[in-house]
Amino acid sequence: MNRTTTGPQATATADAADRDLVHLDPDFGEPRELDYDATVPRGLVHRNAVSEVFVTDSRQTGENSFDVAAQLPRGHVMLETPTYDLPLILEACRQTGVLISHRHLDVPLDRAFIMHRMSLHIGDLDGLRQGPEPGRALIRTEADVYRNQAGKLRGYDFRADVLINGTEVAKATGALIFVGRPAYQALRTKGRDALDWSDAAAPRAVPAPPAVVGRRDPRNVVITDPVQRGDEGWRATVVPDHDHPHLFDHPLDHLPGNLLIEAARQVAVAAVARSAGLDPATLVPVSVDASFSSFCENDLPTTVEADLAPFRSDERFGPVVGVDVRVNQQGTTNSSFRIEVAQWV
């Protein structure tokens, strides 16, 4: 792929730039409060259920900068504690990237989106606690847009500050590319043709007990009970529930990234708990760095493998341990994660 990063043109005047931005966002240049009263149309964030839409408003604040508002629900299926959990914050960031693409960067609605990488680093655990009202998230985003030699938008890297009720709680990054449907289908066909389907049966395994992986609701358990491999390694099988209202909000031809991140989180929590003799309910991921190298197929057995690093001291969270997780199919790693886990009571 020819990749050319775009930036401000030296010859462009401030007035011309402002006029371009006004075309994208009529409110650009006029200070206003973002609206939390209603969610955006679900198609703008690639969701099927209205209840799964968190984003409520956005505005462009600079040539490649954007503010996005999101309301964090208090009764979501993935939310099992009085604290806003990793899946909700990541989903708000994912929806932010998709909304910016369609509303502000004019990416057509029929494009397929491919997330190459994503990260979330929490800086304030106390700021994630729920209050008496749904949390008001503000996601301040900078985009590094890139185009091909013909000037066609191909995708962008982004970085964002995540605030909840006015307090900065995390920083996020990601990389998105956009692909036309014919190109996407050709990519998927090529990938599947390269696989061995002679022994592709994937019997449904038994999910782990929720307490083992730091969950309460059995619906949200996505791996089997991990087994030890070597001194510091653990392995489990991914157990996808294609009827899950959040992880499979709409039909997909592959296992979605949010499911794989949740599988990585669960094996990391279980591995740390068993290796160190800790209660999984007290363990919380404080950072995740995810890299997706290829599609993870719906109809092949999928495993997650975790390797633990030694504990280190963190001035914000106390003892923290890093866990490297790999998602594998047919002996090939489809995605990899670095998750840091802290104990928080």
C-alpha positions as a printed NumPy array, in Angstrom:
array([[  0.   ,   0.   ,   0.   ],
       [  1.301,   3.411,  -0.871],
       [  0.971,   5.452,   2.278],
       [  1.397,   9.21 ,   2.38 ],
       [  0.768,  11.146,   5.557],
       [ -1.154,  14.339,   5.062],
       [ -0.69 ,  17.481,   7.076],
       [ -1.381,  21.22 ,   6.887],
       [ -0.433,  22.72 ,   3.538],
       [  2.136,  25.462,   3.908],
       [  0.433,  27.607,   1.294],
       [ -3.042,  27.363,   2.776],
       [ -4.271,  30.419,   4.598],
       [ -6.037,  30.202,   7.93 ],
       [ -9.224,  31.518,   6.338],
       [ -9.157,  28.839,   3.647],
       [ -8.584,  26.134,   6.233],
       [-11.493,  27.445,   8.285],
       [-13.76 ,  27.383,   5.259],
       [-12.84 ,  23.749,   4.596],
       [-13.583,  22.833,   8.181],
       [-16.897,  24.632,   8.129],
       [-17.829,  22.355,   5.21 ],
       [-17.156,  19.351,   7.438],
       [-18.651,  20.745,  10.64 ],
       [-20.879,  23.834,  10.569],
       [-20.116,  24.485,  14.234],
       [-16.328,  24.575,  13.763],
       [-14.866,  27.708,  15.223],
       [-17.913,  28.36 ,  17.404],
       [-17.483,  27.187,  21.006],
       [-20.41 ,  25.032,  22.051],
       [-21.222,  22.319,  24.517],
       [-21.402,  18.814,  23.118],
       [-24.835,  17.249,  23.333],
       [-25.499,  14.167,  25.482],
       [-29.284,  14.061,  24.949],
       [-29.467,  11.459,  22.158],
       [-27.189,   8.984,  20.438],
       [-26.023,   9.375,  16.855],
       [-27.593,   7.154,  14.153],
       [-26.433,   3.588,  14.738],
       [-25.112,   3.182,  11.191],
       [-22.524,   5.901,  11.842],
       [-20.837,   3.696,  14.473],
       [-21.483,   0.304,  12.825],
       [-23.952,  -0.946,  15.411],
       [-27.207,  -2.808,  14.89 ],
       [-28.901,  -2.202,  18.246],
       [-29.659,   1.345,  19.332],
       [-28.897,   0.27 ,  22.905],
       [-25.295,  -0.484,  21.831],
       [-24.638,   3.075,  20.631],
       [-22.707,   5.166,  23.178],
       [-21.654,   8.18 ,  21.095],
       [-23.977,  11.204,  21.229],
       [-22.238,  14.096,  19.462],
       [-19.027,  15.311,  17.836],
       [-17.376,  18.43 ,  16.494],
       [-14.204,  19.201,  14.596],
       [-11.83 ,  21.393,  16.582],
       [ -8.912,  21.621,  14.147],
       [ -7.747,  20.318,  10.795],
       [ -7.249,  16.805,  12.182],
       [ -8.646,  17.082,  15.699],
       [-12.088,  16.18 ,  17.001],
       [-14.109,  16.114,  20.216],
       [-16.555,  13.24 ,  20.609],
       [-19.134,  12.849,  23.379],
       [-20.398,   9.509,  24.639],
       [-22.728,   8.465,  27.426],
       [-21.545,   5.384,  29.315],
       [-24.479,   3.19 ,  30.411],
       [-24.886,   1.87 ,  33.941],
       [-26.881,  -1.224,  32.981],
       [-24.842,  -2.693,  30.126],
       [-24.462,  -6.469,  29.784],
       [-20.642,  -6.198,  29.994],
       [-20.728,  -3.933,  33.053],
       [-20.631,  -6.126,  36.166],
       [-19.046,  -3.834,  38.758],
       [-19.555,  -0.258,  40.026],
       [-16.611,   0.726,  37.807],
       [-16.638,   1.402,  34.07 ],
       [-14.802,  -1.566,  32.651],
       [-12.309,  -2.008,  29.842],
       [-14.867,  -3.184,  27.214],
       [-17.03 ,  -0.063,  27.55 ],
       [-14.138,   2.384,  27.303],
       [-12.665,   0.543,  24.321],
       [-16.054,   0.431,  22.609],
       [-16.533,   4.172,  23.119],
       [-13.116,   4.73 ,  21.511],
       [-13.929,   2.396,  18.617],
       [-17.209,   4.196,  17.985],
       [-15.341,   7.503,  18.119],
       [-13.028,   6.409,  15.311],
       [-15.884,   5.172,  13.143],
       [-17.99 ,   8.31 ,  13.683],
       [-15.093,  10.624,  12.835],
       [-14.489,   8.645,   9.647],
       [-18.051,   8.934,   8.378],
       [-19.137,  12.322,   9.712],
       [-15.961,  14.364,   9.409],
       [-13.704,  12.584,   6.905],
       [-16.44 ,  11.653,   4.418],
       [-15.685,   7.913,   4.401],
       [-18.636,   6.226,   2.592],
       [-20.928,   4.055,   4.691],
       [-20.306,   1.01 ,   2.473],
       [-16.589,   0.796,   3.311],
       [-15.225,  -2.057,   5.391],
       [-13.172,  -0.933,   8.378],
       [-10.102,  -2.883,   9.465],
       [ -8.518,  -2.122,  12.836],
       [ -4.795,  -2.922,  12.752],
       [ -4.001,  -1.953,  16.302],
       [ -5.529,  -0.34 ,  19.358],
       [ -4.359,   0.551,  22.836],
       [ -5.823,   1.895,  26.047],
       [ -3.729,   3.019,  29.01 ],
       [ -5.641,   3.884,  32.168],
       [ -4.202,   6.647,  34.313],
       [ -6.882,   7.111,  36.971],
       [ -8.799,   4.104,  38.266],
       [-10.857,   6.169,  40.702],
       [-12.127,   8.248,  37.791],
       [-13.742,   5.105,  36.353],
       [-16.12 ,   4.679,  39.291],
       [-19.786,   5.084,  38.44 ],
       [-21.735,   7.962,  39.889],
       [-25.482,   8.474,  40.391],
       [-25.934,   9.274,  36.681],
       [-24.582,   7.728,  33.455],
       [-20.977,   8.743,  32.847],
       [-20.308,  11.567,  30.4  ],
       [-17.263,  10.699,  28.352],
       [-15.352,  13.202,  26.232],
       [-12.869,  11.703,  23.786],
       [-10.457,  14.289,  22.411],
       [ -8.905,  12.83 ,  19.295],
       [ -6.028,  13.709,  16.958],
       [ -5.894,  11.906,  13.6  ],
       [ -2.848,  11.307,  11.385],
       [ -4.616,  10.835,   8.067],
       [ -2.944,   9.036,   5.165],
       [ -3.833,   8.714,   1.502],
       [ -2.574,   6.826,  -1.525],
       [ -0.722,   8.51 ,  -4.395],
       [ -4.018,   9.374,  -6.055],
       [ -5.07 ,  11.3  ,  -2.962],
       [ -7.702,   8.772,  -1.875],
       [ -8.171,   8.458,   1.871],
       [ -6.913,   5.056,   3.   ],
       [ -7.12 ,   5.359,   6.778],
       [ -5.591,   7.086,   9.755],
       [ -3.763,   6.626,  13.018],
       [ -5.369,   8.27 ,  16.032],
       [ -4.551,   9.144,  19.595],
       [ -7.072,  10.293,  22.152],
       [ -7.483,  11.544,  25.688],
       [-10.476,   9.962,  27.428],
       [-12.251,  12.036,  30.055],
       [-15.175,  10.92 ,  32.208],
       [-17.191,  13.607,  33.975],
       [-14.36 ,  16.06 ,  33.362],
       [-11.526,  13.878,  34.705],
       [ -8.933,  12.418,  32.334],
       [ -8.923,   8.67 ,  32.986],
       [ -7.08 ,   7.136,  30.02 ],
       [ -5.214,   7.589,  26.764],
       [ -6.034,   5.588,  23.651],
       [ -4.434,   5.001,  20.262],
       [ -5.422,   3.07 ,  17.172],
       [ -4.941,   2.538,  13.454],
       [ -7.825,   2.163,  10.993],
       [ -7.845,   1.47 ,   7.273],
       [-10.819,   1.588,   4.909],
       [-11.43 ,  -0.978,   2.177],
       [-14.083,  -1.133,  -0.531],
       [-16.399,  -4.127,  -0.396],
       [-15.004,  -5.883,  -3.502],
       [-11.456,  -5.536,  -2.197],
       [-12.552,  -6.738,   1.233],
       [-14.227,  -9.835,  -0.222],
       [-11.128, -10.607,  -2.283],
       [ -8.97 , -10.228,   0.82 ],
       [-11.189, -12.548,   2.845],
       [-11.358, -15.157,   0.063],
       [ -7.582, -15.177,  -0.333],
       [ -7.092, -15.601,   3.409],
       [ -9.568, -18.448,   3.737],
       [ -8.211, -20.242,   0.662],
       [ -4.801, -20.361,   2.329],
       [ -6.15 , -22.282,   5.344],
       [ -6.373, -26.041,   5.852],
       [-10.043, -27.024,   6.016],
       [ -9.489, -30.799,   6.06 ],
       [ -9.857, -30.932,   9.848],
       [-11.605, -27.705,  10.718],
       [-14.271, -28.958,  13.124],
       [-14.586, -26.636,  16.107],
       [-16.633, -28.353,  18.842],
       [-18.106, -25.982,  21.392],
       [-16.035, -26.112,  24.55 ],
       [-17.292, -25.454,  28.078],
       [-16.759, -21.873,  29.316],
       [-14.789, -21.382,  32.521],
       [-16.62 , -20.612,  35.772],
       [-17.11 , -16.819,  35.795],
       [-15.147, -16.293,  39.021],
       [-12.031, -17.867,  37.473],
       [-11.731, -15.096,  34.854],
       [-12.911, -12.18 ,  36.976],
       [-16.489, -12.221,  35.693],
       [-19.874, -12.626,  37.402],
       [-22.246, -13.184,  34.485],
       [-21.753, -16.543,  32.691],
       [-22.859, -14.875,  29.436],
       [-19.683, -12.82 ,  29.443],
       [-17.22 , -15.716,  29.793],
       [-15.471, -16.252,  26.448],
       [-12.729, -18.808,  27.265],
       [-12.41 , -22.253,  28.819],
       [-10.786, -22.83 ,  32.194],
       [ -7.083, -22.055,  31.509],
       [ -4.505, -24.824,  31.885],
       [ -0.858, -24.27 ,  32.68 ],
       [  1.819, -24.639,  30.01 ],
       [  5.361, -24.389,  31.326],
       [  6.357, -22.39 ,  34.397],
       [  4.737, -19.043,  33.543],
       [  2.459, -19.919,  30.639],
       [ -1.275, -20.609,  30.374],
       [ -3.579, -21.712,  27.575],
       [ -7.348, -21.655,  27.011],
       [ -9.788, -22.144,  24.149],
       [-11.961, -19.273,  22.945],
       [-15.692, -19.956,  23.36 ],
       [-17.594, -17.438,  21.198],
       [-21.31 , -16.941,  21.782],
       [-22.668, -15.663,  18.472],
       [-25.893, -14.605,  20.192],
       [-24.152, -12.285,  22.655],
       [-25.869,  -8.868,  22.391],
       [-22.635,  -6.857,  22.616],
       [-19.831,  -9.028,  21.244],
       [-21.974, -10.066,  18.262],
       [-24.253,  -7.062,  17.862],
       [-24.52 ,  -7.951,  14.144],
       [-23.434, -10.928,  11.993],
       [-19.725, -11.044,  11.193],
       [-17.557, -13.263,   8.986],
       [-14.792, -13.358,  11.623],
       [-14.293, -13.123,  15.369],
       [-14.468,  -9.427,  16.284],
       [-11.648,  -7.54 ,  17.92 ],
       [-13.617,  -6.751,  21.079],
       [-14.193, -10.488,  21.634],
       [-10.478, -11.236,  21.187],
       [ -9.52 ,  -8.44 ,  23.594],
       [-11.975,  -9.829,  26.145],
       [-10.529, -13.339,  25.682],
       [ -7.03 , -11.929,  26.201],
       [ -8.159, -10.035,  29.276],
       [ -9.782, -13.114,  30.792],
       [ -6.811, -15.43 ,  30.284],
       [ -4.499, -12.706,  31.652],
       [ -6.592, -12.26 ,  34.81 ],
       [ -6.894, -16.027,  35.377],
       [ -3.163, -16.558,  34.814],
       [ -2.131, -13.8  ,  37.233],
       [ -4.613, -14.967,  39.863],
       [ -3.473, -18.588,  39.773],
       [  0.231, -17.843,  39.494],
       [  0.247, -15.371,  42.396],
       [ -2.57 , -16.798,  44.536],
       [ -4.816, -13.742,  44.113],
       [ -8.575, -13.263,  43.898],
       [ -9.528, -12.684,  40.228],
       [-12.281, -10.288,  41.341],
       [ -9.605,  -7.886,  42.629],
       [ -7.6  ,  -7.834,  39.392],
       [ -8.105,  -5.135,  36.779],
       [ -6.28 ,  -4.48 ,  33.5  ],
       [ -4.742,  -1.004,  33.551],
       [ -3.409,  -1.121,  30.002],
       [ -3.895,  -3.103,  26.816],
       [ -1.912,  -2.902,  23.587],
       [ -3.58 ,  -4.907,  20.824],
       [ -2.207,  -5.788,  17.395],
       [ -4.335,  -7.579,  14.775],
       [ -2.254,  -9.173,  12.024],
       [ -4.899, -11.3  ,  10.267],
       [ -8.561, -12.238,  10.496],
       [ -9.606, -14.768,  13.131],
       [-12.087, -17.136,  11.532],
       [-15.483, -17.904,  13.06 ],
       [-15.364, -21.57 ,  12.112],
       [-11.916, -22.7  ,  13.273],
       [-10.729, -23.677,  16.763],
       [ -9.113, -20.684,  18.473],
       [ -6.748, -20.69 ,  21.446],
       [ -5.249, -17.983,  23.64 ],
       [ -1.822, -18.373,  25.211],
       [ -0.534, -16.15 ,  28.013],
       [  2.993, -15.64 ,  29.334],
       [  3.599, -13.693,  32.551],
       [  6.395, -11.247,  33.277],
       [  7.589, -10.53 ,  36.842],
       [  5.657,  -8.049,  38.968],
       [  6.903,  -4.475,  38.932],
       [  6.082,  -1.511,  41.148],
       [  3.885,   1.274,  39.767],
       [  3.47 ,   4.512,  41.727],
       [ -0.185,   4.799,  40.688],
       [ -1.4  ,   1.208,  40.983],
       [  1.066,  -0.624,  43.224],
       [  2.255,  -4.057,  42.018],
       [  1.59 ,  -4.529,  38.294],
       [  2.319,  -7.558,  36.116],
       [  2.59 ,  -7.639,  32.344],
       [  1.005, -10.487,  30.413],
       [  1.749, -11.278,  26.769],
       [ -1.186, -12.97 ,  25.058],
       [ -1.403, -14.562,  21.612],
       [ -4.54 , -15.648,  19.751],
       [ -3.801, -18.676,  17.55 ],
       [ -5.531, -20.632,  14.795],
       [ -3.877, -23.576,  13.036],
       [ -0.559, -22.734,  14.66 ],
       [ -0.56 , -19.139,  13.416],
       [ -0.892, -16.054,  15.618],
       [ -3.751, -13.85 ,  14.404],
       [ -3.429, -11.168,  17.054],
       [ -1.254, -10.343,  20.024],
       [ -1.753,  -8.334,  23.186],
       [  0.276,  -6.843,  25.994],
       [ -1.924,  -6.458,  29.051],
       [ -0.862,  -5.027,  32.403],
       [ -2.855,  -6.209,  35.393],
       [ -3.058,  -4.515,  38.8  ],
       [ -4.806,  -5.429,  42.013],
       [ -7.511,  -2.96 ,  42.949],
       [ -9.828,  -3.423,  45.887]])
